């Protein structure tokens, strides 16, 4: 199923793979600002002889044609960094940009897919069909994949594969769970309005802080009392802004939160219930409430056949011991928008190693990866593409 030439090519460029990742790590760019990264990726693919184009305002789509006609498989890597200050000060490749860092591993994803592209170019005479390379911007704000789809990223694609470095799992381990993998991730904003006044005269006021507090205390019963316990769901209030000073009763309050689930009907239900809870809570105290519900990423549901292929490829490439099962996470991932266009799957590649201090959670200021995982990811990209195109 796998091709030994690909394995050798990845091994031969292991040093370059690390160098690319470190370069990208030291030069992080936020969502929709990945101009240097876009230029670097475009030039790298062009030098490999891969036909490519830039998407607007950032991002790159490349395409490699094999020697024989066949299907098309897409490989996706995201490129954006986060507005997080890097806390590890002794890294020779630490971020040069204050307040910005690759705290989620997108630098690794981009580096791995570039070297995978180089390996696939070296064996293009054995490929049947085409490989499309998607270097996606703005994953962290859940808008990049949808925009790339609008700009033709998935036209003609028969299957799509992506992956994520995973610091919670040991280096080199691979998971690709069929079915639900990442949850849908939505945002809600609720504005409570009352009547402000002096803190010593509550009888003349309608206190928005009481409305907002009551809502926060009661909203969890949406999950615990209106949703089937067998259906995972999370409603989190992450931010509440209310009041201006100690002796003024607040006229307005703003609550911001997120909803995570896997089932579209559960998603619809929670959105409706949030409005009911907010409106009724406000009316109870004599105020009003206005809900803004913003749908972000959809749930990542891995195609069964594609997941089986990814696991079979990983088992042959790295051994059966490399496989493990990661339970579905309530984290969000906009790879879901590519899966709306074609079947495919999203894998996780372990990069956690306490001996190298790479066990920190994603989005933490000390996040880093065990760079031994880079070759695993690069080979998995390339071997999956080869196996999909050549399987009968």
MIKE-314219 format. One line per field, with one value per residue (C-alpha): residue in three letters; x, y, z. Coordinates in steps of 0.1 Angstrom, whole numbers, plus 5000, padded with zeros to 4 digits. Layout:
residues N
res	c(ALA ...)
x	c(X ...)
y	c(Y ...)
z	c(Z ...)
END
This chain:
residues 392
res	c(UNK UNK UNK UNK UNK UNK UNK UNK UNK UNK UNK UNK UNK UNK UNK UNK UNK UNK UNK UNK UNK UNK UNK UNK UNK UNK UNK UNK UNK UNK UNK UNK UNK UNK UNK UNK UNK UNK UNK UNK UNK UNK UNK UNK UNK UNK UNK UNK UNK UNK UNK UNK UNK UNK UNK UNK UNK UNK UNK UNK UNK UNK UNK UNK UNK UNK UNK UNK UNK UNK UNK UNK UNK UNK UNK UNK UNK UNK UNK UNK UNK UNK UNK UNK UNK UNK UNK UNK UNK UNK UNK UNK UNK UNK UNK UNK UNK UNK UNK UNK UNK UNK UNK UNK UNK UNK UNK UNK UNK UNK UNK UNK UNK UNK UNK UNK UNK UNK UNK UNK UNK UNK UNK UNK UNK UNK UNK UNK UNK UNK UNK UNK UNK UNK UNK UNK UNK UNK UNK UNK UNK UNK UNK UNK UNK UNK UNK UNK UNK UNK UNK UNK UNK UNK UNK UNK UNK UNK UNK UNK UNK UNK UNK UNK UNK UNK UNK UNK UNK UNK UNK UNK UNK UNK UNK UNK UNK UNK UNK UNK UNK UNK UNK UNK UNK UNK UNK UNK UNK UNK UNK UNK UNK UNK UNK UNK UNK UNK UNK UNK UNK UNK UNK UNK UNK UNK UNK UNK UNK UNK UNK UNK UNK UNK UNK UNK UNK UNK UNK UNK UNK UNK UNK UNK UNK UNK UNK UNK UNK UNK UNK UNK UNK UNK UNK UNK UNK UNK UNK UNK UNK UNK UNK UNK UNK UNK UNK UNK UNK UNK UNK UNK UNK UNK UNK UNK UNK UNK UNK UNK UNK UNK UNK UNK UNK UNK UNK UNK UNK UNK UNK UNK UNK UNK UNK UNK UNK UNK UNK UNK UNK UNK UNK UNK UNK UNK UNK UNK UNK UNK UNK UNK UNK UNK UNK UNK UNK UNK UNK UNK UNK UNK UNK UNK UNK UNK UNK UNK UNK UNK UNK UNK UNK UNK UNK UNK UNK UNK UNK UNK UNK UNK UNK UNK UNK UNK UNK UNK UNK UNK UNK UNK UNK UNK UNK UNK UNK UNK UNK UNK UNK UNK UNK UNK UNK UNK UNK UNK UNK UNK UNK UNK UNK UNK UNK UNK UNK UNK UNK UNK UNK UNK UNK UNK UNK UNK UNK UNK UNK UNK UNK UNK UNK UNK UNK UNK UNK UNK UNK UNK UNK UNK UNK UNK UNK UNK UNK UNK UNK UNK UNK UNK)
x	c(5000 5028 5057 5092 5106 5084 5097 5133 5126 5111 5140 5165 5149 5143 5168 5152 5118 5130 5146 5113 5093 5117 5117 5079 5078 5101 5080 5043 5015 4979 4948 4944 4979 4999 5015 5051 5041 5020 5049 5073 5049 5042 5079 5087 5060 5070 5106 5094 5076 5041 5016 5001 4981 4975 4941 4929 4940 4963 4967 4981 4966 4990 4984 5006 4996 5007 5019 4985 4950 4929 4911 4922 4930 4935 4959 4954 4977 4968 4993 4981 4995 4978 4979 4998 5031 5057 5068 5098 5127 5156 5144 5168 5138 5114 5089 5104 5070 5059 5025 5023 5034 5026 5009 4989 5013 5003 5040 5045 5016 5028 5064 5052 5030 5058 5081 5053 5049 5086 5084 5054 5071 5099 5075 5050 5058 5041 5010 4976 4957 4963 4973 4960 4978 4958 4978 4950 4949 4927 4919 4920 4891 4872 4869 4898 4885 4851 4868 4892 4862 4846 4878 4877 4899 4877 4866 4872 4884 4874 4888 4904 4929 4942 4959 4968 4998 4985 5006 4983 4995 5030 5052 5046 5012 4985 4947 4920 4886 4858 4827 4826 4861 4858 4826 4808 4819 4795 4796 4767 4764 4735 4727 4706 4690 4674 4673 4703 4704 4718 4730 4711 4678 4673 4635 4638 4660 4660 4694 4710 4737 4710 4695 4728 4738 4705 4710 4745 4733 4704 4717 4734 4701 4697 4723 4714 4676 4666 4692 4695 4724 4738 4743 4775 4770 4787 4774 4801 4798 4833 4828 4804 4807 4784 4785 4806 4813 4805 4775 4757 4731 4740 4717 4733 4751 4768 4774 4796 4799 4803 4783 4799 4782 4782 4746 4730 4696 4712 4729 4695 4679 4705 4703 4665 4668 4694 4669 4641 4662 4675 4642 4623 4650 4650 4612 4612 4632 4614 4642 4649 4674 4688 4706 4732 4741 4771 4777 4813 4828 4807 4814 4842 4827 4854 4843 4846 4864 4888 4896 4903 4926 4945 4949 4960 4986 4999 5001 5021 5043 5050 5038 5006 5019 5017 4979 4957 4921 4916 4881 4861 4870 4848 4875 4866 4883 4872 4884 4847 4840 4863 4844 4812 4826 4841 4846 4878 4892 4912 4940 4959 4997 5012 5040 5039 5072 5077 5114 5115 5089 5064 5034 5019 4983 4976 4972 4995 5025 5048 5034 5060 5063 5087 5102 5106 5069 5075 5086 5057 5033 5050 5051 5015 5004 5024 5016 4979 4978 4997 4976 4943 4953 4965 4940 4915)
y	c(5000 5024 5034 5029 5056 5081 5069 5073 5107 5120 5106 5123 5157 5154 5182 5205 5197 5208 5240 5250 5245 5266 5293 5295 5293 5323 5343 5339 5357 5360 5350 5367 5383 5353 5372 5362 5326 5326 5339 5313 5284 5297 5300 5266 5248 5266 5256 5220 5224 5223 5244 5267 5299 5322 5327 5361 5376 5348 5311 5288 5260 5237 5208 5179 5157 5120 5101 5085 5099 5091 5107 5137 5138 5170 5175 5204 5223 5255 5283 5310 5317 5330 5363 5345 5356 5329 5321 5299 5323 5300 5286 5295 5297 5315 5340 5373 5389 5401 5389 5363 5327 5294 5280 5254 5237 5252 5259 5221 5214 5237 5223 5187 5193 5211 5181 5157 5176 5173 5135 5132 5151 5126 5097 5114 5089 5063 5084 5078 5110 5144 5157 5191 5209 5233 5258 5274 5307 5318 5284 5300 5323 5295 5314 5303 5269 5283 5311 5287 5266 5297 5303 5268 5248 5217 5217 5183 5168 5132 5129 5152 5145 5167 5163 5181 5178 5167 5175 5154 5122 5106 5114 5094 5080 5083 5085 5088 5080 5073 5094 5124 5139 5176 5194 5223 5255 5285 5318 5335 5371 5382 5418 5423 5458 5472 5506 5520 5542 5548 5518 5530 5530 5496 5500 5526 5504 5472 5456 5440 5423 5403 5393 5382 5364 5345 5335 5322 5301 5286 5282 5249 5232 5234 5206 5188 5188 5193 5172 5134 5125 5103 5134 5153 5191 5220 5255 5278 5314 5327 5365 5388 5426 5445 5477 5509 5515 5502 5524 5524 5498 5485 5493 5469 5436 5416 5379 5360 5322 5292 5261 5228 5196 5170 5167 5194 5189 5195 5226 5240 5231 5249 5280 5282 5275 5302 5327 5313 5313 5349 5364 5347 5356 5392 5394 5380 5410 5435 5439 5428 5405 5402 5371 5371 5335 5331 5297 5289 5255 5225 5192 5172 5138 5114 5092 5056 5043 5072 5068 5031 5039 5064 5039 5012 5035 5045 5009 4999 5029 5031 4998 4987 5001 5036 5035 5047 5059 5096 5102 5130 5164 5194 5215 5231 5227 5243 5214 5205 5228 5208 5176 5193 5191 5156 5126 5124 5123 5143 5125 5134 5129 5128 5153 5153 5144 5155 5149 5176 5198 5194 5183 5218 5223 5239 5277 5278 5302 5273 5251 5234 5201 5171 5176 5138 5139 5160 5131 5111 5138 5144 5108 5103 5131 5117 5080 5087 5105 5078 5050 5067 5073 5038 5018 4997)
z	c(5000 5008 4986 5000 4978 4996 5030 5018 5003 5036 5056 5032 5038 5076 5082 5057 5073 5107 5092 5074 5105 5126 5100 5100 5138 5142 5117 5128 5110 5123 5104 5070 5075 5062 5034 5039 5045 5013 4993 5008 5001 4966 4957 4972 4952 4921 4924 4927 4894 4909 4892 4919 4925 4953 4969 4981 5003 5015 5009 4981 4960 4942 4919 4909 4880 4880 4849 4844 4846 4877 4906 4926 4963 4982 5011 5035 5059 5078 5081 5106 5141 5173 5193 5221 5236 5235 5270 5263 5260 5253 5219 5191 5168 5191 5177 5165 5167 5201 5210 5182 5180 5164 5195 5177 5153 5120 5113 5115 5093 5066 5068 5066 5036 5017 5022 5014 4981 4974 4980 4958 4930 4932 4925 4902 4875 4897 4905 4889 4890 4907 4941 4951 4979 5000 5022 5041 5059 5088 5105 5139 5131 5113 5080 5059 5046 5036 5016 4999 4989 4974 4954 4939 4962 4960 4924 4909 4942 4950 4985 5011 5039 5067 5100 5132 5154 5189 5220 5242 5226 5225 5196 5165 5175 5149 5153 5127 5143 5119 5125 5148 5154 5161 5173 5156 5173 5175 5193 5210 5223 5246 5254 5285 5289 5321 5337 5355 5385 5419 5439 5469 5451 5435 5435 5408 5386 5365 5373 5342 5364 5381 5348 5334 5365 5366 5330 5336 5366 5347 5311 5319 5323 5285 5282 5314 5311 5274 5255 5253 5277 5249 5228 5238 5240 5258 5265 5280 5290 5287 5292 5310 5309 5332 5352 5354 5391 5426 5433 5400 5391 5356 5328 5303 5304 5276 5278 5253 5250 5228 5219 5209 5197 5170 5159 5137 5154 5188 5175 5163 5196 5217 5196 5201 5238 5243 5230 5252 5283 5277 5268 5297 5322 5311 5313 5348 5360 5337 5311 5276 5259 5224 5211 5184 5173 5150 5134 5131 5121 5115 5131 5115 5106 5092 5063 5074 5043 5043 5080 5074 5046 5068 5096 5072 5057 5092 5103 5073 5074 5112 5126 5143 5176 5163 5161 5189 5192 5202 5215 5198 5210 5216 5199 5166 5132 5099 5079 5081 5052 5029 5040 5028 4993 4992 5015 5035 5070 5095 5115 5146 5149 5184 5192 5230 5249 5285 5282 5255 5273 5244 5264 5268 5257 5223 5225 5256 5255 5261 5234 5213 5194 5194 5160 5156 5148 5116 5095 5106 5095 5062 5053 5063 5040 5011 5016 5020 4987 4969 4985 4977 4940 4935 4954 4933)
END
